[in-house]
Amino acid sequence: MTEPLTVSHAHGPTEPAVRDITIGALLRETAADLPDRTALVAGTPEPDRRRSWTYAELVTDAERTARALAQRFEPGERVAVWAPNVPEWLMLEFGAAMAGLVLVTVNPAFRASEVEFVLTQSRASGVFVLDEFRGNPMRATVESVQANCPELREIIPLSDWDDFIATGDADVALPDVAPTDPVMIQYTSGTTGFPKGALLHHRGLVNNAAHTSSRMGVTYGDSVYVNPMPCFHTGGCVLGVLGAVSKGSTHVLVEAFEPGLVLELLDQYGGTAMMGVPTMLIAMIEHPSFESSDLSKVEAICSGGSTVPAPLVRRLEESLGAPFTIVFGQTECSPVASMTNPSDSIDDKANTIGNPMPNVEVKIIDPESGETVPIGTIGEYCTRGYHVMHGYFERPDATAEAIDEEGWLHTGDLCAMDERGYCTVEGRLKDMIIRGGENIYPRELEELLFAHPDVGEVAVVGLPDEKWGETVGAFIRPAPGKTVDKSALFAYMREHLAPHKTPAQWFEVTEFPLTGSGKIQKFKLRDDYRAGTHDPV
């Protein structure tokens, strides 16, 4: 037993140790140990399209991808991938890592302006893209914005993948890659209105994935990891992809989340582990095939992205007969900093985010003074360790705001720590909405709405929602002589932004509650909504 804490500063365990290893070395290591084990299954809705690879085959194709990439791009260049969870995504993740490139991940739901921003700010030299997905004309969109992306010299359709990877059969030398080298850029933002590219490194991603899988309770060499988390997110490409390889798991990659499909794949392949945001888990439990699916082999299930109600934790553990864990962190810390343990109580799993991960420090500070606060006091959650990003790509100002001189990442989350080092989430300094595990940043939506001639003033707020955790609400004071036309504003937002960002509820107000300095008090809008003061349009 460790001594109870008196101040809000906790250290994670020292085991397992941090390894100096690259993503490519991890795959090669597992392939050497388990060459004949099934490494990857393409979990498509159509069973006849479910290709599979052994670890020997996966490392061979990853190295072919790396050699093909090395003939087109120089080490350190950025290469983007815009696609759902398809096997080629994984080949690019491993191949880019082996070729010394930085992979830029792009949400398949993005629209033209969003994709253009990511490709331009990352200075991507190339982009791999699916022709279309769920009605989004992705290839045509990339081709339409290429002229506005000065450094984007190559667009490689994934429909031409066989031709592309065939060029990797040539005898091309791959560069030496170091564990501290940058390997990925994932875009995230606070309230600045413009996304920032978190520059992540091999050492952080490989170790964080492995330690998270270990704390989940995933066993080595005989586990089957069913992964419905999107690869453009660290939940998919780090905790899912690298977590599976770290445990020599069979990785069933779900093309796109659909509850019936995930249940079918868990049943068919004898899934032993999975991760999903609460929205996914609720949809699976409510699906008609839940009761008839054979989930008897599930031994580890993990969630994150938003709080998980105690009744859901209890029902999941009772239904699946497997321990449930919760992760907490952000993209900037690779992504997990705190996590519950399988042996924790239902109360801890529902109401806390657990204790620090191995070789990770967590402290809670007074946002004003920067001092570490006493146990039980609410303050800003900060973390330090191997897992912290290098910084925001070509944004030294934003990096300096996020990471202090002592290496602490300031997350913007308001938390309180108990004497065990377990934290509870109390709110956010950053004005961020988490809808079904997806981060939505109000400033981006507000700036777009401000540009509409019918809008005089706007505040976008996260509203409580049983299904999604939070949903997007837009409070609008119309421009003089105008009214809130919900249909017109909805269509306007959908034209410019991904569907999940579009406000679900619209409210017309004549004035906003303001602070003494004239800032809108969003918490009052939220409280008034709960009290029934505002009726949706």
N, C-alpha and C positions, 0 to 999 in steps of 0.2 A: 504494500500500500504506500502511495506517495502522500506526502503531507498536504492537507487541504490548502488551496490557494487563498490568499488574502487580497491580492491585487489581480486584475484581469490580464494576466500574461501567462500563457501556457505553452509548453513544448510537447510536440508529439513524440512517440517512441523512437528510439534510435535503430530499431530493426523493423523491417529489412533495411539494409544500408542502401545508400544512393549509389548506383552503378554509373560509371563513365562509359556510356554505350550509345551508339547511334541507332536510328530506326532500321537501317539496312542490316546492321550487325545483329539486331534482335531477330529479324526474320531468318537470316542465315543460320543463327545459332539454333533456333527451333527446328528449322528444316533439317539440319544435321542430326538432331536428336530424334525427330519423329518424321522421317521423310515420307513414309507411306500413309500417315494419318490424313484423313480428309481435313483440309485447311479452310476451304471456302465453298459455300453453296450459294448460288444466285437465287434468292428467295423471291422469284417473280410470281405474279398471280397465276400464270399459265404453267402447270407442272411440266409440260414438254420443253419448256425453255430453261429449266433449272440445271444449268451447268455446274460442274464441281471441279475442284482442283485439290490434289494432295499438297502437302507442304513442299515436296520436291518440285512439283509442277508450278506452284505459286512462286517460289524463289527463282525458278528458271524464267518465268514470264516477267517477273519484276525486274530481273537483270536485263532481259531483252528490252523492256521499256526504258530502263536507264540508259542503255547504249543508244537507243533510238533518240532519246532526248538529248544526249550528249553531242549528237551530230548536228543538232539544230540550235542549241542554247549553251551559253557559257556558264560555268559555276557562279552562283550568286544571283543569276537572273531570276525574275519572277515569272512563273507560268501558272495561269489560272485554270480551274476546272469548274464548268457550269453544267451540272447534271444531277439527277437524283442518285439513289443508292444502286449503282450498277457496278459489276465487277471491275470495269475499266477504271473506275474511280480509285479503287484500291491499288491497281497496278500503277496508277499515276502517283499515289501517295508514297508507295515504296520506291518506285522508279525515280521520282524527283529527288527523294532523300538520298538515294545511292549516287545520283548524278550531281549532287551538290547544289541543287536548285531549291528555290523557295516556292512552295505551292500556295497559291492564293485561292481560297475557297469562296464560292459564290452560291447564294441561295437560289434554288430553281424557281422560286416564286417571284424573283425580282423582275422589274420592268426596265425599259430602256435607260431611263435616267439613272437608275440605281446601278445597273451594270456598268454604264459608262463611267460613273464616279469611281467604282472599285477598280476597274481596269486602268483608269488614268492615274489615280492616286498611288496605286501599287507600282506603277510603271511596268505593267506586265508586258513581256515580250511576246507571249503567245497565250492562246486560250483553247482548251479542248471543250467542245460543246456538243450537246445532244441536239438533233434537228428540232425536236419539239417535245414538250412534256405537259400533259394535262391542259392542252389548248394554248400553252405559252410558246409562241414561235421563236425559240431560243436562237437557232442558227441565223435566221433572218434578222433578228434583233441585233446580234453581235455584228453582222455584216453592215447593218445600218449605222452603227455608232463607231466603226473602226476608224473612220476619217477624223473623228474627234479624240482619238486615243493615240497620241503621237508616237509612242514606242511599241504599239501593238503591230508587229510585223507578220504574225502567223495566226490564222484561224484553222484549227484542225478538227473537223467533224468526227465525232465518235463513230459515225456510220462508216468511216474510212479506217477504223482501228486496225483491221488485219493488215492493210497496206502499210500503215505507220509502224506497227510493231515488227513487221518483217524487216525493216531497215535496221533493227537491233540485232540481226544475225551477223552483222559485220564485226570484225575484230576491232572494237573501239575501247581504248583505255578509259576507265572511270577514275575520277579524282579521289584523292584522300579526303575524307570527311571527318570532322572532329565533333565530339558530343556537344560542344558549346556552339557549334555553327547554327545559324538560323535555318529553319526548315519549313516554316509555315507562317502565313499571314491570315488571320481571321478578323473580320471587321466587326467592331462593336462601338458603342458610344454611350455617353452619359446624357447630358442635357445641352450639349453644344450645338446640336442640330446636324452636325456632320459626323459620319462614322469615322472611327479611328482604327487603323490596322494594327492589331496586336501581333508583334513579331516574336514568334515562339521558337524554341530551340529543341534539338534532339533530346538532350539530357532531361529536360523538364517533362516532355511528353512521354517518353518511354518509361521513366520511373513513376510518374503520376498514374499512368494507366496500370502498371503492374501492381502498385501499392493499393489502388482502388479495387482491383480484382481480388487481391488477397484479403482485403477487409470485407468484401462482399461474401467471401467464403467459396470462391470458385476454386476447384481442385485442378491440379496439373495433369495433363495428358489424357483425360477421359471426359472432359466437359464439352457441352454443346451450347454455344452462346448464340441465342437468337437476338439479333440486333435491329430494332425498328427505328433507332434514333438516326436523324439525318446526318450524312457524312459531312455536309458543309459546316456542321456544328461540332465542337469538341466532344460532345456526348457520343457522337457517332464515330468520328474518325480517330479519336484518341481512346476514350474509355471502351468503345466497342471494338474497333479494328485492332489497336495496339494491345488493349486488355486481353483480347482473345489470343493473340500471338504470344503474349507473355506467359500464358498458361497452356500453350499447345492445344488450344481449343479448336473444335470444328466451329467455324464462324458462319452462321446462316444470316446472310445479309438481306434484310427485308427491303424490297425496292422502294416502297412508299407505304407508310402506315395505313393499315386497314385492319380493324380488330379481328375480323373473321380470318384474314390471311395469317396474322400472327399466331392465332390459336391453332390454325391448321399446321403451321410450320413447327410449333412447339410439340404438337402431337406427332406429326410424321417423323421428325428427326430426333425425338426424345430430348427436347430442350432441357438443359439443366440450369441455365442462367439467362437472365435478360435484364435490361434496363429500360425504363420508360417514364416519361413525365406523368404526373397524376391523371391528366386528361386521357392519356392512352390506356392506363390501367382501368380507369372507370369504364371506358368504352368497351374494353375486353370483358369485364365482369358483367356488363349489361347486354352483351351480345348473345343471341339465341343459342349459339354453339358452345358457350362457355361450359355449361354443365356436362355436355356430352364429350368434350375434348379430354384426352388423356394427358393430364399435366402432372402425373405422379412422379416424374423424374426431376422436376424443378427443385433445385436445392439452394438457389440464391436469386433474389430479386431486389432491384435497387431503383430508386427514384430520386428526382431532384427537380430544380427549376421553380418550385413553389412549395408551400407547406402542404403536408399530407394529413388530412383529418384522421383522428384516432379510429373512428369506425372503419375507415378504408384500410388502415394498417391491419386492424384486427381481422377484417374479412379476408384480406389477401393472405395473411398468414394461415388462417383457418382453412381457406379454400385450397391453397397450394401446398400447405404443410411445409412451408419453407420460410426461413427467416428473411426479414425485410430490412433494408438499410436505406439511409437518406444521405445524399452528397450535397455539399455546399461549397460554392466558390464562384469563379467567373473565368471567362476566357483568358484573362490576363495572368491567371495562375495555373494554367495548364491542364485541367481547370479546377481541381478539387483541393481545398485547403482544410476543411473539416468534414467529418463523416460519422454517422452513428455506427454502432457495432451490432452484429447479428444477435448477440446476447443481451442487448439493451432492452429495457422494459418498453411496453407499448406506449407508456406516457412519454418516455424519452424520445422514441421514434416519431411520435406525433407532434411533440412540442419543442424539440431541440434539433440542432443540426450536428450534434455529437461533439467529439473532441478533435484536436488537430491530427492531421495525417502524419505518418512517419517522417522524421527529419524536417518538420514544418513548425514554425512558431506562429502563434496567434496572440494578438493583444487587442484590447478595447481601449480607445483613447477618447479624451474630451476633444470634440472637434474644434473647439476654440483655442484651448491652451496646448493641445498635443500631449498632455500628460496622461499616463496610464491610470485608468479609473479603478476604484475599489470594486471588489466582487459585487455583483448584483446591480451595478450602475450602468445605465444605457449610454453607449457611446459609439464611435465609428470602429468597425471591424477592420483590422489591419493584419497582414500576413507577410512573413519573410521566409526565404529558403530557396532551395534549388529550383523550385517550381515557378518562380516569378519570371515573367517575360523579359526579353531584352529591353523592350520599350515599344512605343508606337512608331510605326514605320515613317521615317522622315517627319516626325512631329516632336522635336525636342521639348517644345513648350508643354505639350500635353503629357509627355513622359515625366517631366520634372514635377508636374502637378500630381501625378499618380504614384511615383516612386520617390521616396525621400532619400536623403544622403546616407542614411543607415541601411538602405535596401528594403525598407518596409513599403509594401504595396497598400495604398489607401483605397479600399473598395467602394466607399460611399454607402455601405450598408450600416444601419443602426442595429446594434446587438447588445446583449448583456451576457456575461459569463458567470457561471456558478463556481463553487469551490473545487469542482472536479475538472474544470476546463471545458465543460459543455456550454454551448452558447444557444441562446434563443434569438430569433430575428424579430426586431421590434418595428422596423420600417426602413426607409431608404433616404439617405441624403440626396442621392441622385434621383431625379424624378423619372423613374423607369417603371414601365408596366410589364408584368410577366404574364402573358396569355398562353396557357398550355405549354409552358416551358420556353416560349419564344419571347425574346426581349423586344419591346416596342418603346421607342423613345419619343415622348410627346412633342418635343421641340420640332422635330422633323415634320410631324403632322400639322402642328400649329402654323409653321411657316408656310406650308402649302395652302392651308385654309385661309390664312391672312391674304394670300394673293387673289382669292376669289372676290369678285366685286360685291357679292351679297353679304360678305362678312366684315363686321366692324371690329370685333374683338373676339378672341377665342381662348379657351383653356381646355386642353385634352387631359383627361383624368382616368386613372385605372379604377374601375368599379368592381365590387365583389361579384363573383359569379360561381355558382355551384359546379358547373361543368368545366370551365376554363381556368378557375382560380381567380382570374381577373379578366375583365373585358374592357374594351375601349369606349369611353364616353366623351362626346364633344359638347361642351357648353358654349353657346354662341350668342353674342350680342350682335344683332343684324346691323348692317350699314343703314344709315337714314333712308327711310322709305322702302326698305326691303324686309322680307320675312325669311325664316328658315325653310327652304325647300329641300326636304330630306332626300328626295329622289335625285335631284340635280346634284347636290353635294356628294351623295354616295357615288354617283357615276363619275364625278370629277375626281374623287380620291382613287377610285379603282383604275382610272386611266393612267395615273401617275405612280401608284405604289402597289406593293404586293397585297393580295387580298386580306391576309391576316392582320394588316395594319389599319384597315378601314374601320372607322368607328361603328360599333354595333348599336349604340344609342345616341340620340341627338336631343339636345335641350336648348330651348330659346330662353334667354335671360335678358332683363333690362339693365342690370348692373351686376358687378362682381364684388364679393367680399375682398377687401384690400388690407394689406399691412400698412403701418404708418408710413412706409417708404413707397407705397403705391404698388406693391407686388400682389398679384392675385393669390389668395389663400386657398390653395387647391384642397387642403384637408377639410375646409369648411364646405366646399362643394360636395365632397365625398360624404361628409356627415349629414348634410342636408338631403342628399340623395337617399341615404339609409333611412332618414326620418320621413321620407315621402314628400318632401317639400317641392321637389322638381318632378314634373310629369314629362315623359319623353314625347317628342313631337310625333 
